[in-house]
Amino acid sequence: MSKGKGKGGGKGKGAPTSTEVPSAAATITPPFDCTKACFTVKDLVTSMTIQVEAIENAQDVSTFYGYGSVDTASFNGPLETVADESMIMMHKDTTAGDNCNVGLVIVHDTALGPDATGQNSYANLTFTGDLTNALVKDDPLERIVYNENDGTSTVSWIWAPCCTDGMAHQYTLGDGDCITVTPDFVRGVDSWVFVGGDASNTRHGLNLANPIEICRSTCPLQEDS
């Protein structure tokens, strides 16, 4: 499978490259239907897989994240955060039309209030692509190191009990294009979950130590009601 790339999105499988002009009667089938965003998530150690959809709403991914819009220096999106839990999810902006752009969103921990005390939490995650220009950086000065040799970025977070940490980055993914995420939860996270875009936003448990691969896939056919 080909790898999706960062920095404004990697290149998914594009339109046919033939220079022939089809006849007026010809029916052109797009290489991939981007009206829905479905993914296969695979644990690269155990090979366990889950099928998920992106969380879809009429917001760009920055607005969805809501960084600092209510709670300072924190995620203020529509999902409940849980203490000592790290969430990963995919997001699709329904106002963007039929395109293959999707946002990868990470949210660590929960905002316990400005007076919360305790040890800071630490995490390092390595992603496919150049994330130095991530759309949301929680916080803006987080350390992001891009490795040109293997095309990955490592993001390092340190956060206090008062606030969340995380990021959002946009990828361009066609059918079968993938993102890898390698976790290193140093302290303060005891649960890692992938949040699905179903009606109940199901949280699928992930292994804290194992890398995962997120691949764009064709959505299951909907059964007639």
Secondary structure, 3 states (H helix, E strand, C coil): CCECCCCCCCCCCCCCCCCCCCCCCCCCCCCCCCCCCEEEEEECCCCCEEEEECEEECCCHHHHHCCCCCCCCCCCCCCCCCCCEEEEEEEEEHHHCCCCEEEEEEEECCCCCCCCCCCCEEEEEEEECCCCCCCEEECCCCEEEEECCCCEEEEEEEECCCCCEEEEEEEECCCCCEEEEEEEEEECCCEEEEECCCCCCCEEEECCCCCEEEEEECCCCCCCC
